[in-house]
Amino acid sequence: MINILKLRKAKDSFVALHPKIASFFKEQFAGGVIEEGTVIEVKIKKPGKNPVIAKLTVSERDNEILKELKS
């Protein structure tokens, strides 16, 4: 089981270290639902390596899961 207090502390630490990215996600996920069909793309660029990109197309089930996590 996830320790809620530990998770909250980790989230707060992440936000303190990366306020711009945290603000970006907060703005994009406002309301808790992202329009179905929205594409989320993540690019990772490690030093000396080629970038790796992953894409996710948001589905109705994805939004159901987000709602479950919020409750």
VENDA-V772825 format. One record per residue. N is the residue number from 0. PHI is phi in radians with two decimals (* if undefined). OMEGA is omega in radians with two decimals (999 if undefined). BURIAL is + if it has 9 or more other ideal C-beta (glycine too) atoms within 8 Angstrom, else -. Layout:
N/PHI/OMEGA/BURIAL  N/PHI/OMEGA/BURIAL
This chain:
0/*/-3.13/-  1/-1.36/3.06/-  2/-1.41/-3.05/-  3/-1.05/-3.13/-  4/-1.12/3.11/-  5/-1.14/3.11/-  6/-1.10/3.13/+  7/-1.10/3.14/-  8/-1.10/3.12/-  9/-1.11/3.10/-  10/-1.07/3.14/-  11/-1.08/3.10/-  12/-1.12/3.12/-  13/-1.06/-3.14/+  14/-1.09/3.12/+  15/-1.14/-3.14/-  16/-1.37/-3.03/-  17/-2.34/-3.05/-  18/-1.09/-3.11/-  19/-1.19/-3.14/-  20/-1.22/3.11/-  21/-1.11/3.10/+  22/-1.11/3.12/-  23/-1.03/-3.13/-  24/-1.14/3.13/-  25/-1.06/3.13/-  26/-1.14/-3.08/-  27/-1.23/-3.11/-  28/-1.71/-3.14/+  29/-0.98/-3.12/-  30/1.58/3.06/-  31/1.40/-3.13/-  32/-2.28/3.05/-  33/-1.96/-3.08/+  34/-0.89/3.10/-  35/-0.99/-3.11/-  36/1.69/3.08/-  37/-1.12/3.12/-  38/-1.78/3.05/-  39/-1.88/-3.10/+  40/-2.09/3.13/-  41/-2.10/3.13/-  42/-2.07/3.10/-  43/-2.00/3.12/-  44/-2.17/3.10/-  45/-1.51/3.12/-  46/-0.94/3.09/-  47/1.31/-3.12/-  48/-2.11/3.03/-  49/-1.30/3.12/-  50/-1.12/3.04/-  51/-2.09/-3.08/-  52/-2.14/3.04/-  53/-2.16/3.13/-  54/-2.16/3.09/-  55/-2.32/3.03/+  56/-1.73/-3.06/-  57/-1.17/3.12/+  58/-1.97/3.08/-  59/-1.05/-3.14/-  60/-1.12/3.09/-  61/-1.02/3.14/+  62/-1.18/3.07/+  63/-1.08/3.12/-  64/-1.12/3.11/-  65/-1.05/3.11/+  66/-1.10/3.12/+  67/-1.09/3.14/-  68/-1.17/-3.12/-  69/-1.30/-3.10/-  70/-1.61/999/-
